[in-house]
Amino acid sequence: MNVDQIHNANGPLLSVVVPTHNRARYATYAIHSVLAIRSEDLELVVHDTSEDTKLAEFARGIADPRLRYTHCREPLSMTENHNQAMALCRGRYVCLIGDDDSILPEALDAARWADRHGVSAIAPEVVANYAWPDFRSRAFGAGHAARLYMKPAFGSVARRRADDDLDRALGRAALGTDGLPKVYHGIVARSALERVRERAGAYFFGTSPDVSGAVGVAAVIDEYVWIDYPLTLPGASAGSNTGRSATGTHVGTVEDDPHTKRFRNLEWPEVLPRFVSVETVWAHAVHATLKAVAPERLGRYNMPRLYAMCLLKSFAYRGAILAAARRWAVGAGIGAGTLWMRVAVELASAALGSAWTLAKRVSRPSAAGGRLHRDGIETIADCAVPYEDLFTQARVGAPLAALLDTVATPARR
C-alpha cells in the first residue's frame, strides 16, 4: 500500500470544491487541471447550476472516479451554490476554488502536513496567478491576457491567532480575505467548517462566500498557519467577479445586479450603502456571517472605514453612502460631528493607502509590475510547464516542508 492509499483509507484527504454556473468554457479546463494531479488523496467536487448541459456532457466523458459532479437545475444564488457544493465533500480538508482556477500539487503536501500536525487551516498568499485570454483591466486593457504571473521571491511562514486576526480585520472593515484563514484558495479542516454549520445552519452567508468563509472559520478556530508559498493558482477571466472588478463593472443596484438578483428574499442591512460594489458585497457577507456565527463581534466592525472606502471607490453613489452612515450613527448613538470626523479620518487613511499603491505601480508601469511571467498560455490547464519554469527562476526561501516544519507545534482544532 503506497502513501496515497494509506491516507485515503478513511476517505480522501483533500476535497477541492468548484461551484460553477454557466461557465463551462472555463470549468472544463479547471477540471482537467485539477485531475492532472495524480493522487488518490484528492477528490474534485463540482456543483453546477448551469442552465445548459455543456459541462454535464463534458463530465460524463471523464472516467476518473475522483470527480464528483452534480448538475443542479434549481436556480440558486452563488452562496446557495457554495453551500450545496460544500455539503458534498468527503475530505478531511477542503480547498474552495473558482471555476476558472486550479490548485498546485503542493496543496496536497500542505494538507498532509496539516493533517499530521492537527492544524485547522493554512492560508497561503497569492504567489502565482493566471489571466485568461479574455481578461481585461481598466489600467492595462489586454496587457494581462493569456499570462501566468509569479512573485520573484517568496518563502516565509507564521503561526497566527485567528481570534486576533479577525479583530484586526474587522477594524479594517474586513474588505477581503487577507489576514484571515481562508477557505477560498486556502486549506481548511472540514471539522472547522462543520462547526460553523452546526452553530449557524450553513457554511456560508451573505453575498460573498469567500469572505464569509474566512470570517466564519476565523470565528471558530484557535490558530492557523499563514504561508507565503504557492498552493493554488487563481485565475481571472471575463465575466467573473474578478474580471468585472478589474473593468469597473462590478457596480450596480441591489435589485438588478446579476450577482445579487439571484438571491431570494435578500436582506440588506440599512447601515450598508444600498448598491452593489466590491466593498458592499464583502461588507454584506461579513455582517451576515457575524450575525449567524458570532453576533457578539458585530460591534467591532469599523463602519466609518466602510463608508470611507465606498466614497473613495464609488463616489457616484455618495447619496446612498451618506444615508447609510447617518442611519448607523443614529443606531450607535453617535453625533453627526463625531460620525463625519471618523469618516474623514478613515477617508484620509484610505486615500493615502491608495496613493501609495499607485505610486508603487507607477514606479513599475508595465502590466507585470516586476513579477515573473510567461505569455501566450491559452487555458489554466496549460500552466503546468510554464509554472515550473517560473518557479526555477524565483528566489524561494526554503522548500515547503522545511518552511512548514518551523511552525509544527500542534494546534487545537
LUMVOPA-140259 format. One record per residue (C-alpha): z, x, y; residue in three letters. Coordinates in steps of 0.001 Angstrom, whole numbers, plus 500000, padded with zeros to 6 digits. Example, Ala and Ser with C-alpha at 12.3 -4.5 7.8 and 13.67 -1.06 7.14 Angstrom:
BEGIN
507800, 512300, 495500, ALA $
507140, 513670, 498940, SER $
***
This chain:
BEGIN
500000, 500000, 500000, MET $
498952, 501512, 503340, ASN $
500899, 501370, 506595, VAL $
498985, 498336, 507892, ASP $
499661, 496418, 504680, GLN $
503357, 497224, 504863, ILE $
503567, 495947, 508447, HIS $
501578, 492857, 507520, ASN $
503791, 491833, 504592, ALA $
505512, 489144, 506676, ASN $
502543, 488154, 508821, GLY $
500608, 490103, 511437, PRO $
502404, 492404, 513800, LEU $
500362, 491567, 516918, LEU $
498693, 488326, 517931, SER $
496016, 488776, 520598, VAL $
495651, 485410, 522311, VAL $
492495, 484265, 524136, VAL $
492408, 480792, 525732, PRO $
488867, 480002, 526903, THR $
486809, 477218, 528480, HIS $
483013, 477075, 528851, ASN $
482638, 480870, 528854, ARG $
481006, 481713, 525514, ALA $
478753, 484283, 527235, ARG $
481827, 486479, 527737, TYR $
484149, 485358, 524945, ALA $
481702, 486294, 522178, THR $
481802, 489928, 523276, TYR $
485567, 489858, 523803, ALA $
485944, 488650, 520202, ILE $
483626, 491388, 518935, HIS $
485564, 493998, 520877, SER $
488999, 492999, 519574, VAL $
487871, 492610, 515961, LEU $
486273, 496070, 516091, ALA $
489851, 497397, 515828, ILE $
490159, 497639, 512063, ARG $
493774, 496822, 511251, SER $
495483, 494084, 509268, GLU $
498354, 494316, 511745, ASP $
496189, 492310, 514123, LEU $
495210, 488668, 514432, GLU $
492995, 487196, 517144, LEU $
493836, 483647, 518217, VAL $
491108, 481909, 520238, VAL $
491797, 478432, 521613, HIS $
488587, 476971, 523043, ASP $
488377, 473837, 525207, THR $
484665, 474208, 525934, SER $
482544, 471123, 526453, GLU $
479743, 472717, 524405, ASP $
479784, 474203, 520887, THR $
478301, 477643, 521628, LYS $
481484, 479558, 520912, LEU $
482336, 477358, 517927, ALA $
478951, 478124, 516365, GLU $
479471, 481830, 517017, PHE $
482962, 481767, 515473, ALA $
481679, 480030, 512335, ARG $
479459, 483036, 511701, GLY $
482382, 485501, 511643, ILE $
483824, 486123, 508190, ALA $
486800, 488169, 509421, ASP $
489988, 486285, 508371, PRO $
491899, 487840, 511283, ARG $
490048, 485498, 513654, LEU $
491856, 482174, 514062, ARG $
489568, 479971, 516128, TYR $
490335, 476417, 517297, THR $
487985, 474156, 519247, HIS $
489935, 471507, 521152, CYS $
487791, 468768, 522682, ARG $
490654, 467236, 524654, GLU $
490396, 468015, 528387, PRO $
493212, 470439, 529137, LEU $
494413, 472339, 532166, SER $
494463, 476119, 531999, MET $
498214, 476061, 531383, THR $
497953, 473454, 528629, GLU $
495242, 475562, 527009, ASN $
497512, 478617, 527124, HIS $
500469, 476708, 525681, ASN $
498448, 475388, 522756, GLN $
496985, 478839, 522096, ALA $
500412, 480464, 522083, MET $
501738, 477880, 519631, ALA $
499156, 479064, 517057, LEU $
500375, 482672, 516998, CYS $
501966, 484159, 513890, ARG $
502521, 487727, 515083, GLY $
505893, 489263, 515818, ARG $
504431, 490425, 519126, TYR $
501928, 488763, 521418, VAL $
499335, 490054, 523886, CYS $
497616, 487449, 526053, LEU $
494205, 488340, 527500, ILE $
491356, 486537, 529242, GLY $
488051, 485619, 527653, ASP $
486301, 488492, 529455, ASP $
488944, 491082, 528497, ASP $
489807, 493210, 525472, SER $
492584, 495367, 524070, ILE $
492620, 499022, 523079, LEU $
493764, 500409, 519690, PRO $
496814, 501864, 521454, GLU $
498145, 498330, 521891, ALA $
498846, 498247, 518167, LEU $
500564, 501628, 518317, ASP $
502756, 500371, 521147, ALA $
503580, 497160, 519257, ALA $
504553, 499163, 516155, ARG $
506846, 501336, 518280, TRP $
508401, 498266, 519940, ALA $
508968, 496668, 516529, ASP $
510722, 499778, 515193, ARG $
512983, 500078, 518231, HIS $
513777, 496420, 518892, GLY $
512059, 496372, 522289, VAL $
511385, 492937, 523734, SER $
508405, 493819, 525921, ALA $
506116, 496624, 527050, ILE $
504459, 496204, 530448, ALA $
501529, 498590, 530972, PRO $
499993, 499414, 534319, GLU $
496275, 498711, 534712, VAL $
494842, 502147, 533973, VAL $
491329, 501158, 532878, ALA $
489254, 498091, 533711, ASN $
485708, 496814, 533301, TYR $
483450, 494876, 535693, ALA $
480775, 492738, 534027, TRP $
477190, 492989, 535364, PRO $
477569, 489711, 537295, ASP $
480771, 490718, 539099, PHE $
480579, 490776, 542901, ARG $
483083, 491526, 545655, SER $
483082, 490945, 549409, ARG $
483524, 494633, 550197, ALA $
481065, 496218, 547784, PHE $
478769, 493439, 546575, GLY $
477362, 494563, 543218, ALA $
478881, 498047, 543556, GLY $
481303, 497469, 540682, HIS $
478818, 495732, 538377, ALA $
478475, 496929, 534762, ALA $
481023, 499662, 535383, ARG $
484043, 500923, 533442, LEU $
486848, 502464, 535504, TYR $
489814, 504677, 534660, MET $
492549, 506266, 536740, LYS $
492075, 510037, 536933, PRO $
495704, 510707, 535963, ALA $
498368, 508699, 534140, PHE $
501191, 509043, 531652, GLY $
504726, 508016, 532630, SER $
507271, 505571, 531230, VAL $
510604, 503968, 532115, ALA $
513101, 501544, 530645, ARG $
513813, 498734, 533097, ARG $
516294, 495879, 533536, ARG $
514402, 492583, 533511, ALA $
517103, 490785, 535496, ASP $
516997, 493289, 538349, ASP $
513216, 493383, 538432, ASP $
512987, 489596, 538537, LEU $
515288, 489514, 541554, ASP $
513192, 492176, 543284, ARG $
510016, 490257, 542510, ALA $
511454, 487032, 543935, LEU $
512383, 488964, 547077, GLY $
508677, 489808, 547416, ARG $
507724, 486161, 546710, ALA $
506613, 487206, 543188, ALA $
502950, 487372, 544183, LEU $
501577, 488695, 540903, GLY $
502999, 490213, 537739, THR $
503548, 493770, 538987, ASP $
507092, 494959, 538411, GLY $
507755, 492384, 535677, LEU $
507470, 492258, 531878, PRO $
504001, 490864, 531259, LYS $
502623, 488550, 528592, VAL $
499156, 488744, 530158, TYR $
497902, 492257, 529361, HIS $
501354, 493150, 528106, GLY $
503109, 493169, 524744, ILE $
505988, 490723, 524281, VAL $
508120, 489850, 521258, ALA $
507305, 486311, 520165, ARG $
511058, 485755, 519779, SER $
511360, 486102, 523576, ALA $
508592, 483560, 524149, LEU $
510240, 481199, 521676, GLU $
513455, 481454, 523698, ARG $
511517, 480293, 526756, VAL $
510066, 477379, 524783, ARG $
513432, 476425, 523284, GLU $
515053, 476461, 526706, ARG $
512328, 474617, 528628, ALA $
509932, 472944, 526176, GLY $
506850, 475136, 526777, ALA $
505808, 478752, 527108, TYR $
504011, 478478, 530475, PHE $
504465, 476311, 533564, PHE $
502665, 475642, 536819, GLY $
499148, 476645, 537763, THR $
499150, 480345, 536773, SER $
500051, 481106, 533134, PRO $
500029, 484882, 533649, ASP $
502590, 484741, 536472, VAL $
504586, 482038, 534690, SER $
504721, 484120, 531523, GLY $
506044, 487159, 533395, ALA $
508748, 485172, 535208, VAL $
509774, 483220, 532104, GLY $
510096, 486295, 529896, VAL $
511984, 488209, 532607, ALA $
514498, 485351, 532732, ALA $
515361, 485514, 529011, VAL $
515328, 489219, 528050, ILE $
517625, 492099, 528939, ASP $
515373, 495136, 529087, GLU $
511747, 496102, 528774, TYR $
509603, 499226, 528893, VAL $
507174, 499919, 531738, TRP $
504402, 502387, 530979, ILE $
501544, 503926, 532922, ASP $
499134, 504166, 529995, TYR $
496116, 502069, 528934, PRO $
496882, 499484, 526235, LEU $
494417, 496750, 527211, THR $
491101, 496546, 529031, LEU $
490985, 493864, 531745, PRO $
487518, 492538, 532539, GLY $
486256, 490938, 535732, ALA $
483317, 488533, 535685, SER $
481683, 485981, 537945, ALA $
483343, 482577, 537841, GLY $
486682, 483877, 536586, SER $
489726, 483654, 538843, ASN $
489411, 487406, 539392, THR $
485763, 487002, 540338, GLY $
486474, 484090, 542674, ARG $
489265, 486035, 544341, SER $
487015, 489076, 544838, ALA $
484422, 486976, 546661, THR $
486960, 484959, 548646, GLY $
486049, 481650, 546946, THR $
489426, 481099, 545273, HIS $
490449, 478792, 548132, VAL $
490230, 475019, 548394, GLY $
492069, 471724, 548296, THR $
494549, 470952, 545557, VAL $
492658, 467769, 544668, GLU $
489154, 469264, 544443, ASP $
489536, 472907, 543438, ASP $
488056, 473466, 539943, PRO $
491216, 475289, 538892, HIS $
493764, 472622, 539855, THR $
491857, 469373, 539381, LYS $
492126, 469700, 535591, ARG $
495916, 469386, 535840, PHE $
497088, 465841, 535140, ARG $
499853, 464499, 537392, ASN $
500204, 467858, 539101, LEU $
503430, 468077, 541090, GLU $
503082, 470238, 544192, TRP $
506426, 471052, 545882, PRO $
506427, 470055, 549528, GLU $
507699, 473509, 550529, VAL $
504478, 475097, 549216, LEU $
501439, 475036, 551529, PRO $
499178, 472324, 550122, ARG $
495969, 474212, 549444, PHE $
494711, 476435, 546657, VAL $
494666, 480202, 547087, SER $
495758, 483144, 545001, VAL $
499122, 483115, 546785, GLU $
499831, 479384, 546486, THR $
498760, 479229, 542830, VAL $
501111, 482099, 541998, TRP $
503919, 480535, 544023, ALA $
503435, 477201, 542270, HIS $
503775, 478922, 538883, ALA $
506932, 480758, 539961, VAL $
508560, 477572, 541226, HIS $
507623, 475538, 538164, ALA $
508843, 478263, 535804, THR $
512142, 478840, 537578, LEU $
512764, 475100, 537755, LYS $
512264, 474842, 533990, ALA $
513770, 478117, 532757, VAL $
516178, 479492, 535388, ALA $
516822, 476928, 538163, PRO $
519763, 478957, 539475, GLU $
517259, 481559, 540728, ARG $
515126, 479246, 542862, LEU $
517177, 480035, 545940, GLY $
516319, 483733, 545608, ARG $
512613, 483164, 546180, TYR $
511544, 484566, 549556, ASN $
509740, 481602, 551100, MET $
509156, 483287, 554509, PRO $
507324, 486057, 552664, ARG $
505053, 483479, 551022, LEU $
504280, 481813, 554354, TYR $
503529, 485200, 555928, ALA $
501142, 486177, 553124, MET $
499399, 482805, 553340, CYS $
498953, 483205, 557095, LEU $
497584, 486706, 556599, LEU $
495147, 485767, 553825, LYS $
494289, 482105, 554579, SER $
494735, 481605, 558329, PHE $
492266, 478703, 558322, ALA $
494974, 476689, 556521, TYR $
497671, 477530, 559078, ARG $
498428, 473852, 559682, GLY $
499415, 473327, 556036, ALA $
501309, 476625, 556001, ILE $
503369, 475868, 559105, LEU $
504094, 472312, 557964, ALA $
505412, 473563, 554613, ALA $
507530, 476201, 556388, ALA $
509126, 473534, 558589, ARG $
509932, 471370, 555557, ARG $
511521, 474325, 553779, TRP $
513604, 475231, 556831, ALA $
514978, 471676, 557102, VAL $
515943, 471669, 553420, GLY $
517504, 475126, 553670, ALA $
519435, 474238, 556823, GLY $
517683, 476934, 558864, ILE $
516844, 476503, 562522, GLY $
513322, 476865, 563887, ALA $
514119, 480127, 565680, GLY $
515516, 481742, 562525, THR $
512583, 480477, 560479, LEU $
509904, 481894, 562740, TRP $
511759, 485167, 563183, MET $
511920, 485627, 559406, ARG $
508267, 484701, 559009, VAL $
507308, 487099, 561812, ALA $
509231, 489961, 560184, VAL $
507546, 489300, 556838, GLU $
504160, 488951, 558521, LEU $
504572, 492329, 560220, ALA $
505583, 493897, 556908, SER $
502655, 492316, 555064, ALA $
500186, 493318, 557778, ALA $
501459, 496892, 557689, LEU $
501037, 496960, 553916, GLY $
497502, 495599, 554188, SER $
496654, 498156, 556872, ALA $
497966, 500977, 554691, TRP $
495935, 499736, 551715, THR $
492842, 499508, 553905, LEU $
493406, 502988, 555292, ALA $
493634, 504449, 551802, LYS $
490486, 502582, 550827, ARG $
488608, 503818, 553903, VAL $
489555, 507374, 553007, SER $
487688, 506802, 549728, ARG $
484885, 504496, 550835, PRO $
482920, 504283, 547586, SER $
483355, 501373, 545182, ALA $
485046, 503719, 542693, ALA $
487697, 504738, 545205, GLY $
488372, 508034, 543440, GLY $
488546, 506579, 539941, ARG $
486632, 507938, 536968, LEU $
483816, 505624, 535936, HIS $
480800, 505045, 533741, ARG $
477888, 502807, 534767, ASP $
475340, 500618, 533015, GLY $
477705, 499027, 530488, ILE $
476363, 495574, 529654, GLU $
479359, 493978, 527885, THR $
483004, 494687, 527210, ILE $
482084, 495254, 523553, ALA $
480071, 498317, 524686, ASP $
483033, 500051, 526338, CYS $
484496, 501960, 523366, ALA $
482432, 505153, 523596, VAL $
482385, 505378, 527430, PRO $
486149, 504740, 527397, TYR $
486776, 507670, 525064, GLU $
484586, 509828, 527280, ASP $
486617, 508930, 530375, LEU $
489898, 509408, 528532, PHE $
488996, 513002, 527692, THR $
488434, 513661, 531413, GLN $
491666, 512101, 532646, ALA $
494902, 514025, 533106, ARG $
497281, 512419, 530639, VAL $
500987, 513198, 530977, GLY $
501684, 513054, 527224, ALA $
500448, 511268, 524103, PRO $
501506, 507623, 523838, LEU $
504031, 508185, 521018, ALA $
505700, 511053, 522880, ALA $
505925, 509016, 526072, LEU $
507496, 506035, 524350, LEU $
509960, 508138, 522399, ASP $
511512, 509338, 525662, THR $
512893, 505803, 526139, VAL $
513553, 504981, 522494, ALA $
517152, 503763, 522825, THR $
517146, 500371, 521047, PRO $
517028, 497392, 523379, ALA $
518534, 493982, 522735, ARG $
516191, 491065, 522134, ARG $
***
